[in-house]
């Protein structure tokens, strides 16, 4: 009976060693495949067309906003200039009236 138990234990140890070796081999294969795949990913071209399209959209939107702000600023500047011209005219008339003796 002891011989049979020893034989069974040795068989189990042999089977365990075989399974362990197979697992190590499979793990090595998986690591190798992972390294190869990571090299492919790192060396692959980025989708630059998509990025360029997004970039062009952003630039276009920014230009449109800038044009709108420029237009608004020019309109406000024209209003200020018109208002300033009226004020200058009023002040000039007051100075002339003061010099003439009219209040």
C-alpha positions in Angstrom: 0.0 0.0 0.0 2.9 2.4 0.8 4.4 1.6 -2.5 1.1 2.4 -4.3 0.8 5.7 -2.4 4.4 6.6 -3.3 3.8 5.7 -6.9 0.6 7.8 -7.0 2.4 10.8 -5.4 5.3 10.5 -7.9 2.8 10.3 -10.8 1.0 13.4 -9.4 4.4 15.2 -9.1 5.3 14.3 -12.6 1.9 15.5 -13.9 2.2 18.8 -11.9 5.7 19.4 -13.3 4.4 18.7 -16.8 1.5 21.2 -16.3 3.8 23.8 -14.8 6.2 23.5 -17.8 3.3 23.8 -20.2 2.1 26.9 -18.3 5.5 28.5 -18.5 5.8 27.8 -22.2 2.3 29.3 -22.8 3.1 32.3 -20.7 6.3 32.9 -22.7 4.4 32.6 -25.9 1.8 35.1 -24.7 4.5 37.6 -23.6 6.2 37.3 -27.0 2.9 37.9 -28.8 2.2 40.9 -26.6 5.6 42.4 -27.3 5.1 41.9 -31.0 1.7 43.4 -30.9 2.9 46.4 -28.9 5.7 47.0 -31.5 3.0 47.0 -34.2 0.9 49.4 -32.3 3.8 51.8 -31.6 5.0 51.7 -35.1 1.5 52.2 -36.7 0.6 55.5 -38.2 -1.8 57.6 -36.3 -5.0 58.5 -38.1 -3.7 62.0 -39.1 -6.5 62.6 -41.6 -9.1 62.5 -38.8 -7.0 64.7 -36.6 -6.3 67.2 -39.4 -10.1 67.4 -40.1 -10.8 68.1 -36.5 -8.0 70.7 -36.4 -9.4 72.4 -39.5 -12.8 72.5 -38.0 -11.5 74.1 -34.8 -9.4 76.7 -36.8 -12.4 77.5 -39.0 -14.7 78.0 -36.0 -12.0 80.2 -34.3 -11.7 82.3 -37.5 -15.5 82.8 -37.7 -15.6 83.9 -34.1 -12.7 86.2 -34.6 -14.3 87.7 -37.7 -17.5 88.2 -35.8 -15.7 89.9 -32.9 -13.8 92.2 -35.3 -17.1 93.2 -37.0 -18.6 94.0 -33.6 -15.6 96.0 -32.6 -15.6 98.0 -35.8 -19.3 98.8 -35.3 -18.7 99.9 -31.7 -15.7 102.0 -32.8 -17.8 103.7 -35.5 -20.5 104.4 -32.9 -17.9 105.9 -30.5 -16.4 107.9 -33.3 -19.8 109.3 -34.3 -20.6 110.1 -30.7 -17.2 111.8 -30.2 -17.7 113.9 -33.3 -21.0 115.1 -31.9 -19.4 115.9 -28.6 -16.6 117.8 -30.3 -19.1 119.8 -32.3 -21.1 120.7 -29.2 -18.0 121.7 -27.3 -16.7 123.8 -30.2 -20.1 125.6 -30.3 -20.0 126.3 -26.6 -16.4 127.7 -26.8 -17.4 129.9 -29.7 -20.5 131.1 -27.8 -18.4 131.8 -24.8 -15.9 133.8 -26.9 -18.7 135.7 -28.5 -20.1 136.4 -25.2 -23.1 134.2 -25.5 -23.8 131.6 -22.9 
